[in-house]
Amino acid sequence: MVTVVNRLDRTVRHPEKAHRADTETVRKPDWIRVKAPTSPVWRQTRDVVRENGLVTVCEEAGCPNIGECWSKKHATFMIMGDTCTRACAFCNVRTGLPQPLDPAEPAKVGDAVKTLGLEHVVVTSVDRDDLADGGANHIAETIRAIRERTPGTTIEVLTPDFLRKPGALEAVVAARPDVFNHNLETVPSRYLTVRPGARYYHSLRLLDQVKMIDPTLFTKSGIMVGLGETRNEVLQLMDDLRAADVDFITIGQYLQPSRKHHPVIEYVTPQAFKAYETIAYAKGFLMVSASPLTRSSYHAGDDFVRLRAARLAQQPTRTVERDAAL
């Protein structure tokens, strides 16, 4: 369990949640328990992150997969600082007024990617509503810095929603990441409680616009379950994503970071996740990752290889359909 008070400086990590009454916590089922990280490769990855002065969402969000991923040199870099301007009820990232952007950060990320020898990298960020472009150009610069140092590395960006930031989306797409990921996080009925600073249909439109600007990019989105949504709502969300031509969906179990955060309403069974996976493939997603421990960047490199292969496998069929229509 992660507390809402920072252990080192004792400052309140989530001031907007500090006044809330503690919620009841439910014992985690055996299927979502993980081992503590101990491997030498995990320590090496940690050292590279520290030496470059970088922030990872693996640590900031308290990801349960950090031991496994860092032991494989897989780390998700979180750029633009460790403080978010949003106050989502599910998230463990610090809330407050962020520091100015570090202009050297894109180069530091590029250097870390090269040092770790990453074939695939995921770059995410905090929300920066304080910036005129929401940080879009900083994300684009980070993509370019990685390309300069390791041209063969495939790049996935997990972006904010750029709400009321005209031109921001276009700046990121122009830098041509291999995967553009933006998470819906939950179903529309839960937004006011879970993600009050965001708008469901704006996020959906963002994903749709990516494909309108550049149809060759892969698009991806993820949600958490166990927040009080219904099965039918999840199925409708899948349809919404497919209408926006999203290629890849991730579905994982919500885990409560502290007693001040949104409570876990339900621990969804592995069997239910398997059913969601089957349905999502039937609805036309090229790639689906659905399990209790699934997170946006979990197994991202391996999944990207399968995602690309799935698109290639579809191309002959699409060519035949196009020719038949002529």
N, C-alpha and C positions, 0 to 999 in steps of 0.2 A: 504494500500500500504506500503510495506517494503522498506526503503531506503537502499542505498548501503553504507551508512556511519553509523558506530556504534554510537548509541546515548550516550553511557556512556563515551567512550574514544575518540570519534571523529576520529578514524582511518578508513582508507578506507577498507571496508569489501571485496571488489572485485577490486583489483588494475588493473586487466586485462580488466575490463569493464569501468573504470573511464573515459577514453578518448572518449568513444562512445557518440554520440549525443543522446539526449533523444528521445525515440520513442513515438508515439501517443498511448494513452491508450483508450480502448473501454469500455464503461459503461457495467458493469456486468449485465446479465439478472437476473430476480427475482429468477430463479430456483437454483442459486448457492450462494445465500446470506445465511449467518449463524449468529446465535446470539453470543454475547460476553459471555465468560465463567464466571460464577458467583457462582456455587454451592459449598457447603462445601466440598464435596468429591473431586472436582477439586482442591481446595486449599490444601487438605490433600495430594493428589498425587504430587502436586507441591512441598510441604514441604519435602516429602520423597526424591524426586529427588534432592532438594537443600542440604538436610542434608547429603546425600551420595556423594555429589560433582559430580553428573553425568550430562551428556549431553543427550538431547533427540532430535531426528529428528523432533519431533512435534514442538518444538520451533525454532530450527535452520533453518528448511526449511519453516517456516511460514505456517504450515498445517492449513487449514480452519476447520478441524474437531477436533482441540485440546479441545474445550469446551465439546463436546459430549464424546470423548474418555476418557479424564481425569476424567470426572464425573462418569465414570464406572470403574475407576482405570486401564484403558488401556493406557500404555505409551510405546513408541518405543524407546529403549535405543540406543544411538549412541555412539559407543566406539571408542577408539584410538584418542580422541581429537575432537576439534571443527573446525579444519582447514584441508581442503582437498588439495591434490596436483594437482587435475584436475581443469579445468575451464569451466565447461559445461555452455552453454548459458542460460539454463532454471533454474539453481539451485541457491538457496539463501544461501547455506552453505559457510562459509568463505573460501577464497582461499589464499594459501601462503605456507610457510615452517612450517610444524607441529612441535610440541614439542615432546620430547622422550615419548615413551609409559609409562604409569603408571602401574607398575607391580601389584599394589593392585587393579586395576580396575575390573578384573574379579570377585574378592571377593565382591567388593562393589555392583556390579550388582546383584550377587547372593543374597546378604543381602537385597537389595531393592525389589527383586522379592518375597522374603520370607515375608518381612514386609507388602507388598501390598497384599499378598495372591493371587498372580496371578495363574490362571489355565493355561493360555497360554501367552507366552511372545514373542515379536519380538525384535531381536537384529540386528541393522544395524551398519554401520561404514562409516567413510570418506574413500576415496581412499588414500592409503599410498604407492605411487610409490617409496618413499624414502627407504622403508624397503625391505630387501632381499626376504622376503616371502610375501610381501604385507600385512602383519598383520595376515596372516592365522592362525598361532599358537596362537596368542592372542585371535582370535575368538574362536578357539577350547578350549582354557583355560576357556573362559567365559561360553561356553556350559557346560563344566565339573563342573564349580563352581555352576551353577544353579542346575545341577543334584544332586550335593552333598547336597544342602540345601533343595531343594523341588523336590524330585524324581518324583512326580506326575505331575509336570508342563510340558506341551508340549512346545517345543522350535522351533521357526522359525528364521532362519538367512537370512538377506538380504545382500548379499556380494558384494564386488567390483568384477571387472572382472579378477583380478590377471594376467593382461597382462604381459607377459615375466617373470613370476614367477614360474618356474618349481617346482612341488611338493606341491604348495600351496593349490590347490583344494583338493588334496588327504588328506591333514592334516585336513581340515574342515569336509570332508565327514566321516573321521575316527572317529570324535567326535560324530557322529550320531545325528544331529539335526532331528527333526520330519519333518520339511519343509526346503528345500533349495531354496531360492528365489534369483534370479538375474534378474534385470530389463533390457529389451532391450531399454526401454524409448521411442523410436520412430522408424519409418520405415527407411530402408537403405538410401533412397535418402536424408534424412534430417540429416544424421550423421555429415557431415563436418560442418554444420552450428550449429547444436544443441548439439552434443556430440563429438567434434573434437578429444578428447584424446582417444576415444574408437574405437573398430572395431566391426561392426554388426555381422559378421560371427564368430569372436572369441567368442563373448558373446553367440551366438547360440550353438557353439561347447561346451562351458563350461557347459551349461545345459544338453546337450547330454551326456557328459562325466560323469556327476553325476549319471545318470541312468545306465551307463555302469559299474561304480564302485559299486554302491549299488542300485539295482532295487527296493528295498523296500522303499526308501525315496520318499517323495512327492516333486515334483519340481513345481516351480511357477515363473511367469514372468509378468511384467506389462509394459504398455505403456501410454503415454499421447496423447491426440488428440487435434486438434486446433493449430498445429504447421505448417500447410501447407501440410500435407499428404493428399492423396486421399483415397477414400473408398476402391478401389481395392488394394491399397498398404497395408491397414490394413488387408484385407482378405488374402493377400499373406503372411503377417507376421504370421497370425494365422496358416496357413498351415506349415510354417517353424517351429513354435513351436510344432505343433503336430508331425511333422517328427522327432523332438527331444524327443518325448514322454513326453512333459510337461503336467502336470495335471491341472494346475490352471492358468488362465489369468485374470489380472485386467486391466481395461481400464477407465481412468479418464480424466477430462478436464484439460488442461494446464492453469495455472493461472500465470500471469506475476508478479514476486516479486517486480520489480522496473522498472523504465523507461529505465534503462541501460540493462536490460535483453531482451531476445528474445521476440518480441511482440506476442500477441495473434492474430492469423490469423483468427480464427473462434471460436465462441461459439457453440459447438455442442449441438443439442437439446436433451432433454430426450428421445424423440421418436427414434432418431438415435442411442442412446446408447442401447435402448431396442432391436433394430434390430441387433446391434452387439452382444448382449447377446444371442439372439436366434440363430444366425449363429454360434457363438462359440460353443454352446452346440451341434449343429448339426454336427460340425466338430470333436466332440469327447472329448472335455475337460470335466473333471469330475466336475470342479467348475469354475464358471464365475462370476466376479463382474464388472459390467459396469454401470456407472452412472456419472453424472457431478462431484460429490464429492468423487468418489472412489479414494483411495490412497492405496499403497501397503499393509499397515497394518490396514486399516480401517475395523472394524468388523472382525479382523483376527481370534480371538478366536472362534466366532460363525461359521465363514466360515470353520475353520479347522474341527469342528465337522461334518459339512455337507460333507466336502471333504472326510473324513475317511468313513462316511456312504456310500458315492457314490462308493468308491472302494469296500467296502464289498458287496454292491448290485451287482457289476459286477462279482464277483468271481465265483458264480455258473455258469454263462454263459461262462466264460473263461474256466472253468473246462470241461464243456460239449464240447466246441469247441476243446480243447486239446485231449480229449478222442476220439472224432470222427476222429481226424487226425491220431490217432495211428493205 
